[in-house]
Amino acid sequence: MPDSWTRALNLYCYPVDLRAYRRSHEFPGFFEMLIQGDRTSTMAFENRFRETAPNHIAAFLEVVFWKLFSQGGRRDIKTDNVKDHVQRSNILPKNLWNAVLIFLKDQNLNNLRSIRTMLGFTAPVLATTLTFPAFAHPDTFPMVDTRVAKWVNEHFQEGHNINKKYKLTNFNYNGQGVLTENDFTNYLHWVGWCRETSEILTRQTGEKWRARDVEMAVFTAQDKKIGLNPLKN
């Protein structure tokens, strides 16, 4: 039964105050949202990104700040770094948006690196960069972070791969670090598994589940210690 998954999704909570960004005044019309953090308010933020990203670099900066919001002062520093890089390098929003769209069509490391380079990230890390495909097409792309990776590593052998075309695989990160390109293949497995799981949950619940919703449920389950039962396909 999918009840545990529905419960976890309903308990999803990641509140973010975009107004807290220290340079928010430089972007009129942006960094004005107080996101309550439930699924509905988070989806509204995702929708806003898709509407504004092709024409506004500030839309990308909002997502960076949102992604790093729980990391205290680091969220401002990293957002500042992206802002300064894109302005110094004259990165146009349409080109950054197109790089995201290219990755949606073909998930390979070169296309990932293209997005990362435009954002000014020099380390081969995954999580923040891969937030953009998830926001651009949440129906088929989940996010990934160390919390999700920890859940996968702790639970993928409990039956969550049974009768699944796409199998979860063990992430390589050390449990306290970050996800890097070494885990890109594991990320691709995670994407396929979330897509397949979203289809199962949509059939079993009668409600639309996106790949991103599956990830939200896993994120919450790991945070709140909710057991997610394996789903029969």
HURANOR-V757822 format. One record per pair of residues at least 12 apart in sequence whose ideal C-beta (glycine too) atoms are under 6 Angstrom apart, sorted by the first residue. I is the first residue (numbers start at 0). J is the second residue. If there is no record, write none. Layout:
i=(I I)
j=(J J)
This chain:
i=(1 1 1 3 3 4 4 4 7 7 7 7 8 8 8 10 11 11 11 12 13 14 14 15 15 15 16 17 17 17 20 21 26 29 29 45 45 48 48 52 53 53 54 55 56 56 60 60 62 62 63 63 64 66 66 81 81 84 90 95 98 98 98 99 99 102 103 103 108 114 115 123 123 124 124 125 126 126 129 130 133 137 137 138 139 139 140 141 141 141 141 142 143 143 146 146 147 147 148 148 150 150 151 151 152 152 155 158 159 162 163 164 165 165 165 167 168 168 170 170 193 193 193 194 196 197 197 197 199 199)
j=(200 203 204 227 228 200 216 227 216 219 220 225 212 215 216 219 38 215 219 36 36 35 36 34 65 68 33 30 32 61 64 75 57 57 61 134 137 62 134 96 93 96 92 92 85 92 78 82 130 134 78 81 78 127 130 118 119 119 117 117 113 114 117 131 135 132 132 136 183 128 128 179 180 177 179 178 144 178 143 142 211 209 211 209 194 210 210 193 210 211 214 214 186 189 218 221 217 218 170 172 217 221 167 170 169 170 167 229 229 232 195 195 191 192 195 192 185 188 182 185 210 213 214 210 213 209 210 213 230 232)
